[in-house]
Amino acid sequence: MALTSQVLVTQNSDVRTIKLNRPKQLNALSLEMESRLLELFRAYEEDHSVKLIIVKGEGKAFSVGGDIPAVINGIKCASSKQRESFFQTAYTLNYLSATYTKIQVSLLKGLVMGGGAGISLQGRFRVVTDNTVFAMPETALGSFPDVGASYFLSRLPGFFGEYVGLTGARLDGAEMLVCGLATHFVPLEKLSSLEDALCKANSGDPEIIDNIIHDFKNPKLKENNQYFRLITIDRCFSKRTVEEIISALEKEADRNMDDWILWTIKALKKVSPTGLKIALRYIREGRFQGVAQCLIREYIISCKVMQAVYCRDFFEGYRSLMIDKDKNPKWEPSKLEFVSDDVVDYYFAPLDDQDWQDLKLPIRSNLTSYAISKL
């Protein structure tokens, strides 16, 4: 499929609709797609005739995230500079979305994961629906949830962000709305009507857009909604270390043999120990940083994960889940107690390379109050 057909654009007066168009790949984002999206975001911000941008996905998913097979193959063939370029493009796109001066409405139908979350959950309006499923499953891949997740997960109520980021828990649209990841819920059968109404309004006024979306009803939370577990999540995921979090969950299980608690313990024990420790630290630190600081730090960590100096868990997770599909990764180190503080510190420190440069994000001017609040 040609690059131009992987990202489609529809112009409707002063509204631009960007559609991710790799439905067979569940709209997994390639470097070429992200480069094209970055080009479009930059162009529309400078175009005074553009008032509103709608972003959506073709088919059953908004986007499952980055095209991992392409990333792995690219890393094997690429120089360190080429690897860094991949993350520079992705994180610059995330930053523009987070600080955009035009209004972005993301229509989040189906799966929203990883990089798909990065280009949508930073925007002003995030509309979910009946079949929306969100997750940041990176720890199961031997990595950590990036693309600005240290910013948007750390700002969820209580310690819900630690729970979502460490376990890779899947949230439905109603759960996303109540925890703040989404701004609106629209029934699936009305999503096309909403898009038509936004195009017809032809407005970049956030109050007008908000009123249009609010004309549609909100959902009811299910009885087994994970957000209802927030008291238990706060009690356990507020602990200082991953080991202490698991111990607290096990004590909860001793008092109350609960399927959700057992699943949470199992999930934490199955994923990468190194990925867990990186994720916990960076979500905690993200609470006190702006989106730019979070992305600059994530850039350093991502480059080091790909270098695989101390740990090759990302490549092992890829093998286990996508190549051999045995779902039995051999993490190294294999246990949390073997992941020292020094190793975790390594991922947060600048690279020991005289040619290394931190992520250079574009200088932003004339920002809206919404965007300024995220800096």
Summary of the structure (lengths in Angstrom):
residues: 375
radius of gyration: 20.2
end to end distance: 37.0
largest distance: 61.1
contacts: 1255
relative contact order: 0.12
helix: 53%
strand: 11%
